[in-house]
Amino acid sequence: MAREPGFSGVQKAAVLVMQVGKERAAAILRQLREQEISEIMAEVARLQDLETEEIEDVLTEFRDTYLARSHIARGGYETARELLEASVGGDKAEEILGTLGVTLVAAPFEFLRRADSRQVLSYLQDEHPQTIALVLAHMNASSGAMVLGALAEDLQRDVAERIAKMDRTSPEVIEHVEAILERKLSTVIQQSDYSTAGGIQSLVDILNNSDRATERLILEGLEHNDPTVADEVRSRMFVFEDIVTLDDRSIQLVLRSVDAKELAVALKGVDQKVRDKIMNNLSERAAANLGEEIDLLGPVKLKTVEESQAAVVRVIRALEESGQIVMSRGNDELVV
């Protein structure tokens, strides 16, 4: 039976899954609900004898949609429209934005993407800490770090804690703060239904772009006021797998400070490149012993592995605090 011209959304997803390879397809499907996976895989089974032009059309549409979302995330609707018009033309740009349901309603605090951080700081420094936290959570990480670092020390701690604990903010609150910003900075902004900003990752992103003194000050404050939040922030700032980013000298320092049995448990089931990075910084005999130790462990509970990995991360952070090793942060490059 001949296929009707054009593809449904599920069929387009099926075409994409078929074209990206098994590993990437699996990664995509893991993000979907079971019902969505079933529908897509049913179409994968049905779709046969696709024309090259049909595949190219779907992949082009996916690329254009991805670019549109990326442009919107970086610069908002107007920036996205201008960039898309330059690459695909005005009509096609409007069509793409239309399929995303994008309108002229801007995201909350969208003007902050282009606002001068010094102006924002001038406005914010005398505001309530919750207001400051709300605004910083909507700024890009580097600008947020600049503003946070310029605040008084006690205020930094308070604001950082509020960002970490922030979840969803009501439209009424955002509307009120935006109205004040509109008057202060002469910027016209509109708000969407809800803003999901703040939270642990928002604070981690800001701290990763802050100077070390600001980071230490804030983490000490969090440790005093809410150790659980502090631990979560620390764990996200450097995860065990990030050990591959350390230079060999730093890894050797870490290995001298970590219990061998703890290290064996931490390496249980990790990505091969992580294990190789460790093994390559041991002598042949030590590497062989560690390998045997890992094999002798047998099945290990995930929680136990994560606890051992956390212990290694604590050693790494202690060595960093003492200045014995240097870790790359944010967009910084290491100077050897």
Phi and psi in degrees as GROMACS dihedral restraints (atoms count N, CA, C in turn):
[ dihedral_restraints ]
;  ai    aj    ak    al  type     phi  dphi    fc
    3     4     5     6     1   -68.9    20    10
    4     5     6     7     1   143.6    20    10
    6     7     8     9     1   -85.4    20    10
    7     8     9    10     1   140.6    20    10
    9    10    11    12     1   -67.3    20    10
   10    11    12    13     1   147.7    20    10
   12    13    14    15     1   -65.2    20    10
   13    14    15    16     1   147.8    20    10
   15    16    17    18     1    85.4    20    10
   16    17    18    19     1   158.5    20    10
   18    19    20    21     1  -120.9    20    10
   19    20    21    22     1   148.1    20    10
   21    22    23    24     1   -78.8    20    10
   22    23    24    25     1   171.3    20    10
   24    25    26    27     1   -60.7    20    10
   25    26    27    28     1   -40.5    20    10
   27    28    29    30     1   -66.0    20    10
   28    29    30    31     1   -39.4    20    10
   30    31    32    33     1   -65.2    20    10
   31    32    33    34     1   -39.1    20    10
   33    34    35    36     1   -62.6    20    10
   34    35    36    37     1   -41.4    20    10
   36    37    38    39     1   -62.0    20    10
   37    38    39    40     1   -38.8    20    10
   39    40    41    42     1   -64.5    20    10
   40    41    42    43     1   -42.1    20    10
   42    43    44    45     1   -61.2    20    10
   43    44    45    46     1   -44.9    20    10
   45    46    47    48     1   -60.9    20    10
   46    47    48    49     1   -46.8    20    10
   48    49    50    51     1   -59.0    20    10
   49    50    51    52     1   -38.0    20    10
   51    52    53    54     1   -70.7    20    10
   52    53    54    55     1   -21.3    20    10
   54    55    56    57     1   -97.9    20    10
   55    56    57    58     1   -15.9    20    10
   57    58    59    60     1   -94.0    20    10
   58    59    60    61     1    -4.0    20    10
   60    61    62    63     1    92.8    20    10
   61    62    63    64     1   160.4    20    10
   63    64    65    66     1   -63.2    20    10
   64    65    66    67     1   -45.4    20    10
   66    67    68    69     1   -65.0    20    10
   67    68    69    70     1   -46.9    20    10
   69    70    71    72     1   -68.6    20    10
   70    71    72    73     1   -37.0    20    10
   72    73    74    75     1   -61.7    20    10
   73    74    75    76     1   -42.8    20    10
   75    76    77    78     1   -62.5    20    10
   76    77    78    79     1   -40.3    20    10
   78    79    80    81     1   -64.0    20    10
   79    80    81    82     1   -39.0    20    10
   81    82    83    84     1   -66.0    20    10
   82    83    84    85     1   -47.1    20    10
   84    85    86    87     1   -65.5    20    10
   85    86    87    88     1   -29.3    20    10
   87    88    89    90     1   -64.2    20    10
   88    89    90    91     1   -20.8    20    10
   90    91    92    93     1   -86.7    20    10
   91    92    93    94     1    -4.3    20    10
   93    94    95    96     1  -105.3    20    10
   94    95    96    97     1   163.5    20    10
   96    97    98    99     1   -77.1    20    10
   97    98    99   100     1   159.9    20    10
   99   100   101   102     1   -57.9    20    10
  100   101   102   103     1   -41.5    20    10
  102   103   104   105     1   -62.9    20    10
  103   104   105   106     1   -41.4    20    10
  105   106   107   108     1   -65.0    20    10
  106   107   108   109     1   -41.2    20    10
  108   109   110   111     1   -61.9    20    10
  109   110   111   112     1   -43.9    20    10
  111   112   113   114     1   -60.8    20    10
  112   113   114   115     1   -44.1    20    10
  114   115   116   117     1   -64.6    20    10
  115   116   117   118     1   -43.1    20    10
  117   118   119   120     1   -66.5    20    10
  118   119   120   121     1   -44.5    20    10
  120   121   122   123     1   -67.9    20    10
  121   122   123   124     1   -29.6    20    10
  123   124   125   126     1   -64.2    20    10
  124   125   126   127     1   -39.5    20    10
  126   127   128   129     1   -70.9    20    10
  127   128   129   130     1   -34.1    20    10
  129   130   131   132     1   -59.1    20    10
  130   131   132   133     1   -41.0    20    10
  132   133   134   135     1   -69.2    20    10
  133   134   135   136     1   -32.1    20    10
  135   136   137   138     1   -81.5    20    10
  136   137   138   139     1   -37.4    20    10
  138   139   140   141     1   -73.1    20    10
  139   140   141   142     1   119.1    20    10
  141   142   143   144     1  -137.4    20    10
  142   143   144   145     1   156.9    20    10
  144   145   146   147     1    53.5    20    10
  145   146   147   148     1    48.0    20    10
  147   148   149   150     1   -71.4    20    10
  148   149   150   151     1   139.1    20    10
  150   151   152   153     1   -75.7    20    10
  151   152   153   154     1   148.0    20    10
  153   154   155   156     1   -57.0    20    10
  154   155   156   157     1   -40.5    20    10
  156   157   158   159     1   -64.2    20    10
  157   158   159   160     1   -37.1    20    10
  159   160   161   162     1   -63.1    20    10
  160   161   162   163     1   -44.4    20    10
  162   163   164   165     1   -63.7    20    10
  163   164   165   166     1   -44.5    20    10
  165   166   167   168     1   -62.9    20    10
  166   167   168   169     1   -37.8    20    10
  168   169   170   171     1   -62.8    20    10
  169   170   171   172     1   -43.8    20    10
  171   172   173   174     1   -65.4    20    10
  172   173   174   175     1   -46.4    20    10
  174   175   176   177     1   -65.8    20    10
  175   176   177   178     1   -35.8    20    10
  177   178   179   180     1   -65.8    20    10
  178   179   180   181     1   -42.5    20    10
  180   181   182   183     1   -63.2    20    10
  181   182   183   184     1   -40.9    20    10
  183   184   185   186     1   -61.5    20    10
  184   185   186   187     1   -45.2    20    10
  186   187   188   189     1   -60.3    20    10
  187   188   189   190     1   -45.6    20    10
  189   190   191   192     1   -63.5    20    10
  190   191   192   193     1   -40.5    20    10
  192   193   194   195     1   -65.5    20    10
  193   194   195   196     1   -41.8    20    10
  195   196   197   198     1   -60.5    20    10
  196   197   198   199     1   -45.9    20    10
  198   199   200   201     1   -61.9    20    10
  199   200   201   202     1   -39.8    20    10
  201   202   203   204     1   -62.3    20    10
  202   203   204   205     1   -46.8    20    10
  204   205   206   207     1   -63.2    20    10
  205   206   207   208     1   -39.4    20    10
  207   208   209   210     1   -64.2    20    10
  208   209   210   211     1   -44.2    20    10
  210   211   212   213     1   -63.7    20    10
  211   212   213   214     1   -40.6    20    10
  213   214   215   216     1   -63.5    20    10
  214   215   216   217     1   -42.9    20    10
  216   217   218   219     1   -63.6    20    10
  217   218   219   220     1   -36.8    20    10
  219   220   221   222     1   -82.8    20    10
  220   221   222   223     1   -36.7    20    10
  222   223   224   225     1  -138.4    20    10
  223   224   225   226     1     5.2    20    10
  225   226   227   228     1    86.2    20    10
  226   227   228   229     1  -178.2    20    10
  228   229   230   231     1   -59.5    20    10
  229   230   231   232     1   -50.5    20    10
  231   232   233   234     1   -62.4    20    10
  232   233   234   235     1   -43.2    20    10
  234   235   236   237     1   -62.4    20    10
  235   236   237   238     1   -43.7    20    10
  237   238   239   240     1   -60.3    20    10
  238   239   240   241     1   -44.9    20    10
  240   241   242   243     1   -62.3    20    10
  241   242   243   244     1   -45.1    20    10
  243   244   245   246     1   -63.2    20    10
  244   245   246   247     1   -44.0    20    10
  246   247   248   249     1   -68.0    20    10
  247   248   249   250     1   -40.2    20    10
  249   250   251   252     1   -67.6    20    10
  250   251   252   253     1   -39.7    20    10
  252   253   254   255     1   -59.5    20    10
  253   254   255   256     1   -38.0    20    10
  255   256   257   258     1   -67.7    20    10
  256   257   258   259     1   -28.9    20    10
  258   259   260   261     1   -99.5    20    10
  259   260   261   262     1   -35.0    20    10
  261   262   263   264     1  -123.5    20    10
  262   263   264   265     1    -1.6    20    10
  264   265   266   267     1    94.0    20    10
  265   266   267   268     1   158.4    20    10
  267   268   269   270     1   -62.1    20    10
  268   269   270   271     1   -48.3    20    10
  270   271   272   273     1   -63.2    20    10
  271   272   273   274     1   -45.6    20    10
  273   274   275   276     1   -66.1    20    10
  274   275   276   277     1   -37.1    20    10
  276   277   278   279     1   -61.5    20    10
  277   278   279   280     1   -46.4    20    10
  279   280   281   282     1   -64.0    20    10
  280   281   282   283     1   -36.3    20    10
  282   283   284   285     1   -64.4    20    10
  283   284   285   286     1   -44.6    20    10
  285   286   287   288     1   -63.8    20    10
  286   287   288   289     1   -47.6    20    10
  288   289   290   291     1   -63.0    20    10
  289   290   291   292     1   -34.3    20    10
  291   292   293   294     1   -65.0    20    10
  292   293   294   295     1   -39.2    20    10
  294   295   296   297     1   -67.3    20    10
  295   296   297   298     1   -23.6    20    10
  297   298   299   300     1   -85.3    20    10
  298   299   300   301     1    -3.5    20    10
  300   301   302   303     1    71.3    20    10
  301   302   303   304     1    24.8    20    10
  303   304   305   306     1   -85.4    20    10
  304   305   306   307     1   132.4    20    10
  306   307   308   309     1  -123.6    20    10
  307   308   309   310     1  -176.3    20    10
  309   310   311   312     1   -73.7    20    10
  310   311   312   313     1    -0.6    20    10
  312   313   314   315     1   -74.4    20    10
  313   314   315   316     1   118.7    20    10
  315   316   317   318     1   -80.7    20    10
  316   317   318   319     1   160.2    20    10
  318   319   320   321     1   -72.0    20    10
  319   320   321   322     1   156.9    20    10
  321   322   323   324     1   -55.0    20    10
  322   323   324   325     1   134.2    20    10
  324   325   326   327     1    57.5    20    10
  325   326   327   328     1    30.0    20    10
  327   328   329   330     1   -60.9    20    10
  328   329   330   331     1   -30.4    20    10
  330   331   332   333     1   -60.8    20    10
  331   332   333   334     1   -23.2    20    10
  333   334   335   336     1   -64.5    20    10
  334   335   336   337     1   -19.3    20    10
  336   337   338   339     1   -65.0    20    10
  337   338   339   340     1   -25.5    20    10
  339   340   341   342     1  -117.7    20    10
  340   341   342   343     1     0.5    20    10
  342   343   344   345     1   -75.0    20    10
  343   344   345   346     1   149.6    20    10
  345   346   347   348     1   -73.3    20    10
  346   347   348   349     1   125.6    20    10
  348   349   350   351     1   -59.7    20    10
  349   350   351   352     1   -32.6    20    10
  351   352   353   354     1   -67.8    20    10
  352   353   354   355     1   -35.4    20    10
  354   355   356   357     1   -67.1    20    10
  355   356   357   358     1   -43.0    20    10
  357   358   359   360     1   -62.4    20    10
  358   359   360   361     1   -43.0    20    10
  360   361   362   363     1   -60.4    20    10
  361   362   363   364     1   -43.9    20    10
  363   364   365   366     1   -58.1    20    10
  364   365   366   367     1   -38.6    20    10
  366   367   368   369     1   -75.5    20    10
  367   368   369   370     1   -39.3    20    10
  369   370   371   372     1   -82.3    20    10
  370   371   372   373     1   -31.9    20    10
  372   373   374   375     1   -58.6    20    10
  373   374   375   376     1   -22.5    20    10
  375   376   377   378     1  -104.0    20    10
  376   377   378   379     1     6.8    20    10
  378   379   380   381     1   -86.4    20    10
  379   380   381   382     1   168.7    20    10
  381   382   383   384     1   -63.2    20    10
  382   383   384   385     1   143.3    20    10
  384   385   386   387     1   -54.0    20    10
  385   386   387   388     1   -34.1    20    10
  387   388   389   390     1   -68.6    20    10
  388   389   390   391     1   -35.9    20    10
  390   391   392   393     1   -66.0    20    10
  391   392   393   394     1   -42.6    20    10
  393   394   395   396     1   -62.0    20    10
  394   395   396   397     1   -44.1    20    10
  396   397   398   399     1   -60.8    20    10
  397   398   399   400     1   -42.6    20    10
  399   400   401   402     1   -61.1    20    10
  400   401   402   403     1   -44.9    20    10
  402   403   404   405     1   -68.7    20    10
  403   404   405   406     1   -45.5    20    10
  405   406   407   408     1   -61.9    20    10
  406   407   408   409     1   -35.3    20    10
  408   409   410   411     1   -64.7    20    10
  409   410   411   412     1   -21.3    20    10
  411   412   413   414     1   -99.2    20    10
  412   413   414   415     1    -5.9    20    10
  414   415   416   417     1   -85.1    20    10
  415   416   417   418     1   160.7    20    10
  417   418   419   420     1   -68.9    20    10
  418   419   420   421     1   157.7    20    10
  420   421   422   423     1   -58.9    20    10
  421   422   423   424     1   -42.7    20    10
  423   424   425   426     1   -67.3    20    10
  424   425   426   427     1   -41.1    20    10
  426   427   428   429     1   -67.7    20    10
  427   428   429   430     1   -40.8    20    10
  429   430   431   432     1   -61.6    20    10
  430   431   432   433     1   -38.1    20    10
  432   433   434   435     1   -64.2    20    10
  433   434   435   436     1   -40.2    20    10
  435   436   437   438     1   -63.1    20    10
  436   437   438   439     1   -45.1    20    10
  438   439   440   441     1   -67.0    20    10
  439   440   441   442     1   -46.0    20    10
  441   442   443   444     1   -60.9    20    10
  442   443   444   445     1   -42.7    20    10
  444   445   446   447     1   -66.2    20    10
  445   446   447   448     1   -21.6    20    10
  447   448   449   450     1   -89.7    20    10
  448   449   450   451     1    -6.8    20    10
  450   451   452   453     1   -78.9    20    10
  451   452   453   454     1   161.3    20    10
  453   454   455   456     1   -61.7    20    10
  454   455   456   457     1   151.5    20    10
  456   457   458   459     1   -57.4    20    10
  457   458   459   460     1   -49.1    20    10
  459   460   461   462     1   -61.7    20    10
  460   461   462   463     1   -37.7    20    10
  462   463   464   465     1   -68.8    20    10
  463   464   465   466     1   -37.2    20    10
  465   466   467   468     1   -56.5    20    10
  466   467   468   469     1   -48.9    20    10
  468   469   470   471     1   -60.7    20    10
  469   470   471   472     1   -46.5    20    10
  471   472   473   474     1   -61.6    20    10
  472   473   474   475     1   -46.9    20    10
  474   475   476   477     1   -65.0    20    10
  475   476   477   478     1   -43.5    20    10
  477   478   479   480     1   -59.2    20    10
  478   479   480   481     1   -43.3    20    10
  480   481   482   483     1   -64.4    20    10
  481   482   483   484     1   -39.0    20    10
  483   484   485   486     1   -67.7    20    10
  484   485   486   487     1   -37.0    20    10
  486   487   488   489     1   -63.2    20    10
  487   488   489   490     1   -45.4    20    10
  489   490   491   492     1   -61.3    20    10
  490   491   492   493     1   -33.7    20    10
  492   493   494   495     1   -95.2    20    10
  493   494   495   496     1    -2.2    20    10
  495   496   497   498     1   -73.8    20    10
  496   497   498   499     1   144.3    20    10
  498   499   500   501     1  -126.8    20    10
  499   500   501   502     1  -100.3    20    10
  501   502   503   504     1  -104.9    20    10
  502   503   504   505     1   138.5    20    10
  504   505   506   507     1  -112.6    20    10
  505   506   507   508     1   133.8    20    10
  507   508   509   510     1   -66.3    20    10
  508   509   510   511     1   149.6    20    10
  510   511   512   513     1   -61.7    20    10
  511   512   513   514     1   -30.0    20    10
  513   514   515   516     1   -64.0    20    10
  514   515   516   517     1   -42.7    20    10
  516   517   518   519     1   -66.2    20    10
  517   518   519   520     1   -45.4    20    10
  519   520   521   522     1   -62.3    20    10
  520   521   522   523     1   -41.8    20    10
  522   523   524   525     1   -60.4    20    10
  523   524   525   526     1   -40.7    20    10
  525   526   527   528     1   -64.6    20    10
  526   527   528   529     1   -47.8    20    10
  528   529   530   531     1   -66.3    20    10
  529   530   531   532     1   -40.4    20    10
  531   532   533   534     1   -62.8    20    10
  532   533   534   535     1   -37.4    20    10
  534   535   536   537     1   -61.7    20    10
  535   536   537   538     1   -39.7    20    10
  537   538   539   540     1   -67.4    20    10
  538   539   540   541     1   -43.1    20    10
  540   541   542   543     1   -62.7    20    10
  541   542   543   544     1   -35.0    20    10
  543   544   545   546     1   -61.6    20    10
  544   545   546   547     1   -43.0    20    10
  546   547   548   549     1   -70.6    20    10
  547   548   549   550     1   -40.7    20    10
  549   550   551   552     1   -71.6    20    10
  550   551   552   553     1   -42.2    20    10
  552   553   554   555     1  -111.5    20    10
  553   554   555   556     1     5.0    20    10
  555   556   557   558     1    54.3    20    10
  556   557   558   559     1    43.9    20    10
  558   559   560   561     1  -118.8    20    10
  559   560   561   562     1   131.1    20    10
  561   562   563   564     1   -91.5    20    10
  562   563   564   565     1   121.1    20    10
  564   565   566   567     1  -136.4    20    10
  565   566   567   568     1   153.6    20    10
  567   568   569   570     1  -126.7    20    10
  568   569   570   571     1   160.2    20    10
  570   571   572   573     1  -117.0    20    10
  571   572   573   574     1   150.9    20    10
  573   574   575   576     1   -93.0    20    10
  574   575   576   577     1  -179.2    20    10
  576   577   578   579     1   -58.4    20    10
  577   578   579   580     1   -52.7    20    10
  579   580   581   582     1  -141.4    20    10
  580   581   582   583     1   153.0    20    10
  582   583   584   585     1  -116.5    20    10
  583   584   585   586     1   122.1    20    10
  585   586   587   588     1   -98.7    20    10
  586   587   588   589     1   100.0    20    10
  588   589   590   591     1  -145.1    20    10
  589   590   591   592     1   170.6    20    10
  591   592   593   594     1    84.0    20    10
  592   593   594   595     1  -160.3    20    10
  594   595   596   597     1    88.7    20    10
  595   596   597   598     1   174.0    20    10
  597   598   599   600     1   -57.1    20    10
  598   599   600   601     1   -47.9    20    10
  600   601   602   603     1   -64.1    20    10
  601   602   603   604     1   -33.8    20    10
  603   604   605   606     1   -61.9    20    10
  604   605   606   607     1   -43.9    20    10
  606   607   608   609     1   -67.1    20    10
  607   608   609   610     1   -41.4    20    10
  609   610   611   612     1   -58.7    20    10
  610   611   612   613     1   -44.5    20    10
  612   613   614   615     1   -60.3    20    10
  613   614   615   616     1   -40.7    20    10
  615   616   617   618     1   -67.5    20    10
  616   617   618   619     1   -44.9    20    10
  618   619   620   621     1   -64.8    20    10
  619   620   621   622     1   -34.6    20    10
  621   622   623   624     1   -66.3    20    10
  622   623   624   625     1   -15.7    20    10
  624   625   626   627     1  -109.1    20    10
  625   626   627   628     1     6.8    20    10
  627   628   629   630     1   -96.2    20    10
  628   629   630   631     1   163.3    20    10
  630   631   632   633     1   -73.1    20    10
  631   632   633   634     1   161.1    20    10
  633   634   635   636     1   -65.2    20    10
  634   635   636   637     1   -32.7    20    10
  636   637   638   639     1   -63.9    20    10
  637   638   639   640     1   -44.2    20    10
  639   640   641   642     1   -63.1    20    10
  640   641   642   643     1   -44.5    20    10
  642   643   644   645     1   -58.6    20    10
  643   644   645   646     1   -48.6    20    10
  645   646   647   648     1   -62.3    20    10
  646   647   648   649     1   -42.3    20    10
  648   649   650   651     1   -61.5    20    10
  649   650   651   652     1   -45.2    20    10
  651   652   653   654     1   -69.2    20    10
  652   653   654   655     1   -42.5    20    10
  654   655   656   657     1   -65.2    20    10
  655   656   657   658     1   -36.8    20    10
  657   658   659   660     1   -64.2    20    10
  658   659   660   661     1   -40.2    20    10
  660   661   662   663     1   -65.2    20    10
  661   662   663   664     1   -42.6    20    10
  663   664   665   666     1   -64.0    20    10
  664   665   666   667     1   -40.3    20    10
  666   667   668   669     1   -58.9    20    10
  667   668   669   670     1   -38.5    20    10
  669   670   671   672     1   -73.7    20    10
  670   671   672   673     1   -42.6    20    10
  672   673   674   675     1   -86.9    20    10
  673   674   675   676     1   -35.1    20    10
  675   676   677   678     1  -154.6    20    10
  676   677   678   679     1    86.0    20    10
  678   679   680   681     1   -57.0    20    10
  679   680   681   682     1   -32.7    20    10
  681   682   683   684     1   -63.9    20    10
  682   683   684   685     1   -46.2    20    10
  684   685   686   687     1   -64.1    20    10
  685   686   687   688     1   -41.1    20    10
  687   688   689   690     1   -60.2    20    10
  688   689   690   691     1   -43.7    20    10
  690   691   692   693     1   -63.7    20    10
  691   692   693   694     1   -39.9    20    10
  693   694   695   696     1   -65.6    20    10
  694   695   696   697     1   -42.1    20    10
  696   697   698   699     1   -62.8    20    10
  697   698   699   700     1   -46.6    20    10
  699   700   701   702     1   -60.3    20    10
  700   701   702   703     1   -43.7    20    10
  702   703   704   705     1   -64.6    20    10
  703   704   705   706     1   -32.4    20    10
  705   706   707   708     1   -80.1    20    10
  706   707   708   709     1   -21.9    20    10
  708   709   710   711     1   -74.0    20    10
  709   710   711   712     1   -26.5    20    10
  711   712   713   714     1  -152.6    20    10
  712   713   714   715     1   110.2    20    10
  714   715   716   717     1   -95.8    20    10
  715   716   717   718     1   162.9    20    10
  717   718   719   720     1   -56.0    20    10
  718   719   720   721     1   -42.3    20    10
  720   721   722   723     1   -62.3    20    10
  721   722   723   724     1   -19.5    20    10
  723   724   725   726     1   -70.2    20    10
  724   725   726   727     1    -4.5    20    10
  726   727   728   729     1   -59.9    20    10
  727   728   729   730     1   -23.7    20    10
  729   730   731   732     1   -67.3    20    10
  730   731   732   733     1   -15.3    20    10
  732   733   734   735     1   -84.8    20    10
  733   734   735   736     1   -10.5    20    10
  735   736   737   738     1   -79.5    20    10
  736   737   738   739     1   150.2    20    10
  738   739   740   741     1   -76.9    20    10
  739   740   741   742     1   166.3    20    10
  741   742   743   744     1   -60.4    20    10
  742   743   744   745     1   -40.9    20    10
  744   745   746   747     1   -60.5    20    10
  745   746   747   748     1   -42.6    20    10
  747   748   749   750     1   -64.7    20    10
  748   749   750   751     1   -41.6    20    10
  750   751   752   753     1   -63.6    20    10
  751   752   753   754     1   -38.7    20    10
  753   754   755   756     1   -64.1    20    10
  754   755   756   757     1   -37.0    20    10
  756   757   758   759     1   -64.0    20    10
  757   758   759   760     1   -42.1    20    10
  759   760   761   762     1   -62.4    20    10
  760   761   762   763     1   -45.2    20    10
  762   763   764   765     1   -62.8    20    10
  763   764   765   766     1   -32.4    20    10
  765   766   767   768     1   -72.6    20    10
  766   767   768   769     1   -17.1    20    10
  768   769   770   771     1  -104.6    20    10
  769   770   771   772     1    -2.1    20    10
  771   772   773   774     1  -110.7    20    10
  772   773   774   775     1   137.5    20    10
  774   775   776   777     1   -63.7    20    10
  775   776   777   778     1   136.0    20    10
  777   778   779   780     1   -60.5    20    10
  778   779   780   781     1   -41.4    20    10
  780   781   782   783     1   -67.1    20    10
  781   782   783   784     1   -38.3    20    10
  783   784   785   786     1   -62.9    20    10
  784   785   786   787     1   -41.3    20    10
  786   787   788   789     1   -65.3    20    10
  787   788   789   790     1   -40.1    20    10
  789   790   791   792     1   -60.5    20    10
  790   791   792   793     1   -44.1    20    10
  792   793   794   795     1   -65.2    20    10
  793   794   795   796     1   -41.5    20    10
  795   796   797   798     1   -61.8    20    10
  796   797   798   799     1   -30.7    20    10
  798   799   800   801     1   -88.5    20    10
  799   800   801   802     1    -0.5    20    10
  801   802   803   804     1   -67.8    20    10
  802   803   804   805     1   116.5    20    10
  804   805   806   807     1    78.2    20    10
  805   806   807   808     1     9.0    20    10
  807   808   809   810     1   -78.0    20    10
  808   809   810   811     1   168.1    20    10
  810   811   812   813     1   -59.4    20    10
  811   812   813   814     1   145.1    20    10
  813   814   815   816     1   -59.2    20    10
  814   815   816   817     1   -35.0    20    10
  816   817   818   819     1   -66.9    20    10
  817   818   819   820     1   -29.0    20    10
  819   820   821   822     1   -70.4    20    10
  820   821   822   823     1   -46.0    20    10
  822   823   824   825     1   -62.6    20    10
  823   824   825   826     1   -42.0    20    10
  825   826   827   828     1   -61.8    20    10
  826   827   828   829     1   -39.4    20    10
  828   829   830   831     1   -60.6    20    10
  829   830   831   832     1   -39.8    20    10
  831   832   833   834     1   -70.3    20    10
  832   833   834   835     1   -50.9    20    10
  834   835   836   837     1   -59.6    20    10
  835   836   837   838     1   -36.3    20    10
  837   838   839   840     1   -68.9    20    10
  838   839   840   841     1   -12.9    20    10
  840   841   842   843     1  -107.3    20    10
  841   842   843   844     1    16.6    20    10
  843   844   845   846     1  -117.5    20    10
  844   845   846   847     1   158.4    20    10
  846   847   848   849     1   -66.9    20    10
  847   848   849   850     1   162.2    20    10
  849   850   851   852     1   -56.7    20    10
  850   851   852   853     1   -42.2    20    10
  852   853   854   855     1   -68.1    20    10
  853   854   855   856     1   -43.9    20    10
  855   856   857   858     1   -65.7    20    10
  856   857   858   859     1   -38.1    20    10
  858   859   860   861     1   -65.7    20    10
  859   860   861   862     1   -40.9    20    10
  861   862   863   864     1   -64.4    20    10
  862   863   864   865     1   -42.0    20    10
  864   865   866   867     1   -63.2    20    10
  865   866   867   868     1   -41.1    20    10
  867   868   869   870     1   -65.5    20    10
  868   869   870   871     1   -41.4    20    10
  870   871   872   873     1   -60.2    20    10
  871   872   873   874     1   -42.7    20    10
  873   874   875   876     1   -64.4    20    10
  874   875   876   877     1   -39.6    20    10
  876   877   878   879     1   -61.6    20    10
  877   878   879   880     1   -41.9    20    10
  879   880   881   882     1   -64.0    20    10
  880   881   882   883     1   -44.5    20    10
  882   883   884   885     1   -64.6    20    10
  883   884   885   886     1   -36.9    20    10
  885   886   887   888     1   -70.5    20    10
  886   887   888   889     1   -18.3    20    10
  888   889   890   891     1   -64.7    20    10
  889   890   891   892     1   -34.8    20    10
  891   892   893   894     1    69.7    20    10
  892   893   894   895     1  -161.1    20    10
  894   895   896   897     1   -62.7    20    10
  895   896   897   898     1   135.4    20    10
  897   898   899   900     1  -129.0    20    10
  898   899   900   901     1   138.2    20    10
  900   901   902   903     1   -61.9    20    10
  901   902   903   904     1   140.6    20    10
  903   904   905   906     1   -56.3    20    10
  904   905   906   907     1   -40.3    20    10
  906   907   908   909     1   -60.4    20    10
  907   908   909   910     1   -39.6    20    10
  909   910   911   912     1   -66.0    20    10
  910   911   912   913     1   -42.0    20    10
  912   913   914   915     1   -61.8    20    10
  913   914   915   916     1   -45.9    20    10
  915   916   917   918     1   -63.1    20    10
  916   917   918   919     1   -36.2    20    10
  918   919   920   921     1   -65.5    20    10
  919   920   921   922     1   -41.0    20    10
  921   922   923   924     1   -67.5    20    10
  922   923   924   925     1   -39.8    20    10
  924   925   926   927     1   -63.1    20    10
  925   926   927   928     1   -39.1    20    10
  927   928   929   930     1   -63.6    20    10
  928   929   930   931     1   -36.4    20    10
  930   931   932   933     1   -64.7    20    10
  931   932   933   934     1   -40.1    20    10
  933   934   935   936     1   -65.8    20    10
  934   935   936   937     1   -41.1    20    10
  936   937   938   939     1   -61.7    20    10
  937   938   939   940     1   -38.6    20    10
  939   940   941   942     1   -62.2    20    10
  940   941   942   943     1   -38.7    20    10
  942   943   944   945     1   -63.6    20    10
  943   944   945   946     1   -43.4    20    10
  945   946   947   948     1   -61.3    20    10
  946   947   948   949     1   -45.2    20    10
  948   949   950   951     1   -67.4    20    10
  949   950   951   952     1   -34.1    20    10
  951   952   953   954     1   -65.7    20    10
  952   953   954   955     1   -40.1    20    10
  954   955   956   957     1   -66.7    20    10
  955   956   957   958     1   -34.8    20    10
  957   958   959   960     1   -67.6    20    10
  958   959   960   961     1   -44.1    20    10
  960   961   962   963     1   -59.8    20    10
  961   962   963   964     1   -35.5    20    10
  963   964   965   966     1   -82.0    20    10
  964   965   966   967     1    -3.7    20    10
  966   967   968   969     1    82.5    20    10
  967   968   969   970     1     9.2    20    10
  969   970   971   972     1   -79.6    20    10
  970   971   972   973     1   -27.2    20    10
  972   973   974   975     1  -132.7    20    10
  973   974   975   976     1   160.4    20    10
  975   976   977   978     1  -125.8    20    10
  976   977   978   979     1   130.1    20    10
  978   979   980   981     1  -108.9    20    10
  979   980   981   982     1   142.4    20    10
  981   982   983   984     1   -69.1    20    10
  982   983   984   985     1   144.4    20    10
  984   985   986   987     1  -136.6    20    10
  985   986   987   988     1   134.0    20    10
  987   988   989   990     1    56.3    20    10
  988   989   990   991     1  -128.4    20    10
  990   991   992   993     1   -97.7    20    10
  991   992   993   994     1    11.9    20    10
  993   994   995   996     1   -69.1    20    10
  994   995   996   997     1   150.2    20    10
  996   997   998   999     1  -110.4    20    10
  997   998   999  1000     1   144.9    20    10
  999  1000  1001  1002     1   -77.9    20    10
 1000  1001  1002  1003     1   142.3    20    10
 1002  1003  1004  1005     1  -108.7    20    10
 1003  1004  1005  1006     1   115.4    20    10
